[in-house]
Amino acid sequence: MSNKTSRRDFIKRSAAAAAGVVVIPEIIPSSALGMGGKTAPGNRIVIGAIGTGSQGMANMRDFLELKDAVQFVAVCDVDSLRLEKAKNTVDAANKNTDCRTYGDYREFLEKEKLDAVSIALPDHWHGIIYTEAVNKKLHVYGEKPICRTIKDGQTIVAAVKKNNVIWQTGSWQRSQPHFRRGAELVINGRIGKVSRIDVGLPDGGRSIGTPPVKDVPPELNWEMWLGPAPKVPYRGVSHWDWRWILDYSGGQLTDWAGHHIDIANWGVGLEHTGPVEIRGTGVYPPEGIYNAPVEYDFICRYANGIEMRVANSSRLEHGMGTTWYGDKGWVHTDRGNRLTASQPSILDEVIGENEIHLYKSENHWQNFIDCIHTGKPAIAPIEVAYRAISVALLGEIAMTTGETIKWDPEKEEIVGNPRAGRLLARPYRKPWTLPTV
Amino acid sequence: MKKQYFLILLAAIIMALVISCKQSAQYKALIITGQSNHNWKASSPILKQILEETGLFSAEIAITPEEGGDMTTFDPDFSKYKLVVLDYNGDSWSDKTKSGFVEFVTNGGGVVSYHGSCMAFPDWKEYNRITGLGGWKDRNEKDGPYVYYAGNRLISDTTAGPAGSHGAAHDFEVRTRITDHPVTRGLPVRWMHGNDELYQQLRGPAENMQVLATAFADTSFKGTGRNEPVLLALEYGQGRIFNTLLGHAQEGGGPAMQCAGFIVTLQRGAEWAATGTVTQSVPSDFPTAAAVVLRTDFKEIILEDAFEMIAGYDIQKSTRYYTYIQNQIRTAGGNKEKLLDLEKRMVKVLTSSEATTESKKLMLRELSWMGSDYCISSIKKLIEVPELKDEAEFALARLNPLN
């Protein structure tokens, strides 16, 4: 036990030491650090999971595929059936029955001695639980979008900075070669000066109307599921479908912002700033409990003149994905290894030694673990994630108010519109409060 | 003080005059019907109501002689109208009436062609040029190409074959293809349409024609597997034509005519055909890809009704009045007077002893961000009400930075 504690301290110290030094992330092959092959048991990252639904379990499987780089020891969920499934998965991997289970993240964070935690929760819980975990000096693999409101995001960013932990956002597209290649072509001027960007995210789906109020199933702690969100009766809608309800999420827009807006920012170096003006409209379902916009279309103007249009994919020339338009052509990239350009020759371009080489990661989960060991920032660090989701949240505010929003990306506040400014935060239901950093 | 009251009264009178002016119908429309393989007795009065709901049109219904009757007696004076609406599929009109109609369009008259009218007059060349696409009645490659969308490409297909068919009626999704046309500007790109026949394999001259919207003809409903045109905009001479292939009428209209998407596109299409512009705003109940929206009375919700209905809201009821109010807030676009008017109506709900607890919760959610000083004292009182304490505190916490 004492051994483990001192190793944890080492991991934290190394992260802290490195944080002040590293400016441009470099590629450190894991083999050079002796991390590609077998990891000595003492070097394993001791990790737990909060939120073991579909995304939480997908992340767990991705970590478990890294073999003995990590050791899961505990899981936490408000649904006891999911918790049991998660424990079984961990126990099968560990070939024992030791995985500990929690229904309350506070007890989990209090009792467990971990290096890192993998968190995948509905967005309305992110502000509190991300901040609490970071305040416990845990390295965090956290799902996008990292916040439901700008205020939540600012708090998490501040907590990560203060505690010097490694943060990896689940924006895994960054660890796919074709997205990196697309962004690298653009940032090195292969389409000339970029004037506009189209970001296509999914259209919204079907409604379910207003389902009748139901008894909460015995496995679900509904009060805890709601947490800081307004108290509402249970209607059989919780897991997965929280995405279409504005109390918990902003719909497809905020779900996907952490992917294609993130990639868009990467290609033009807008990862540490935000737009100065946002205007647009949304299409909202006229009926039913799903109230997130099913269509959205807004334009963000940046201080450098670039205009980024974010819209549901049916509205855009290239549909889903990111399209950068420059004065010499365009590059479009999307999932499914899609990388196309106005002229095929653009895609054959070689990036010279002295040009910009973007951070390279081949495996998003391995990158997180490697960075815990090296203390270097992960490929999808917190502020970058915050800036990506901010675009969507500011778009949401423009659509909700029907107004053109002026944003100061330095001070991170809405200019000259106190009414819209109220939408930057959302009060929490008692007894929940956003933790202090 | 008295002078102030007088000024307020004067302002109210002027407002009332302005509103009544706006609502007095500016344009005369003529709906032509009387023969059809469709239920024209059901559809034509509904078309009249839909047009008149805009406040822009006053419509008359012209009923032709019955099939086999003396068509020379059907001799409308088109020059009296700004818009002609076609709900007709029957005997040939007299030459005089036909040339009068063509002259009307050539000189800038507006036309709305509705659903089954695309079947009419297969041998009248100018009619087919005016309506763009048609079907049935031995139409084939001699009448023009098939027009449809394949992916994002508009296809004009001259393959030989018959024109016009449809499978079983069903709910289907309409896809807006041209988003910057006056008729479609601001509409959702995808929206669900109520149970209707989806016409397919239409052919015609398709000259000066824009396909505003399509719907996918699903093979499981005996569809072509193509994206078939459902809304068309055309120009002929100085005239404009809006052709809606939607709206198969049942007794009382049925879902195809009650569909808010059918109603609103018809209203916008009619205004565009009559004037070249569209002044109507997109209503809050325009359907989306999420679900079909029906207006069983063909009317749009009005503000007074929405607030009356919202006061009776409980957790099992429709949210449509709430989303209507949210839409009003959005479309106010930060206009302080409009927002204050809405705020006052919301506070009225908050302070009403008749209004339900659940309706007050909804109002508190909206006021939490869009409210001004006006609502604060009313909200403070609700902290004393146990079942509203959480929501009232939520609202005050958010309103606080301004107060």
Interface residues (C-beta under 8 A of the other chain):
Chain A: D203 G204 G205 R206 S207 G209 T210 P212 V213 P230 K231 P233 T281 V283 Y284 P285 P286 E287 G288 I289 Y290 N291 V294 E295 N312 S314 R315 M399 T400 T401 G402 E403 N417 P418 R419 G421 R422 L423 A425 R426 P427 R429 K430
Chain B: R175 T179 G186 P188 V189 R190 A260 S284 D285 F286 P287 T288 A289 A290 A291 V293 I315 Q316 K317 S318 T319 R320 T323 Y324 Q326 N327 I329 R330 T331 A332 G333 G334 R365 S368 W369 M370 D390 E391 E393 F394 A397 R398 L399 P401 L402
